[in-house]
Amino acid sequence: MTNDDAQRSDSQGPDDQHQVPEGVSEATVEALGTLSAAVEVIEHARGLLYGFHRLTGTADLNLGEAVEQLRKAGHTELADRIDTELVGRNVIAGRWTFQIVEDYDDGYYALAKELERTARDELVQGRRHLFEAGMKEDRRTAGERHHEATPADLPS
């Protein structure tokens, strides 16, 4: 019996929020899946940007500490140069990292999230991860432990 045959005899399936609404084409579900994947990459990029923000801020604090240590060690000229030229410096013209993060969040990121939600609302009643839910149904082995369709299908 193939996985598809086993699934036909399985009474499990995606919950209501992960079933494709009637009249929605596979092409639409696939397009929304690709859009969702793009937004996931944007989320990842945002996380890296926040990581950059945190690391740069930590480095600036460490630079300040190094300046104090250099001064105590008698290297005041070098300490003064680091303090004046590098500590507190903008990472790009006119901006610290918090300003970059805010611009990203309020601009590109917010628009990407808004348009992805609009697409889901207009095309599939706001439902999320329909493409992935279909993949799960195609790939899980019906009736096999740890292949349940939903948490509600776990054995008692």
CORNORWO-V805860 format. One record per run of one state. SS is the DSSP state (H for helix, E for strand, L for the rest). FROM is the first residue (numbers start at 1). TO is the last residue. Records with the same first field share a line. If there is no record, write none. Layout:
SS->FROM-TO ; FROM-TO
//
This chain:
L->1-2 ; 9-15 ; 19-25 ; 73-75 ; 86-91 ; 93-94 ; 96-96 ; 125-129 ; 140-150 ; 154-156
H->3-8 ; 16-18 ; 26-72 ; 76-85 ; 97-124 ; 130-139 ; 151-153
E->92-92 ; 95-95
//
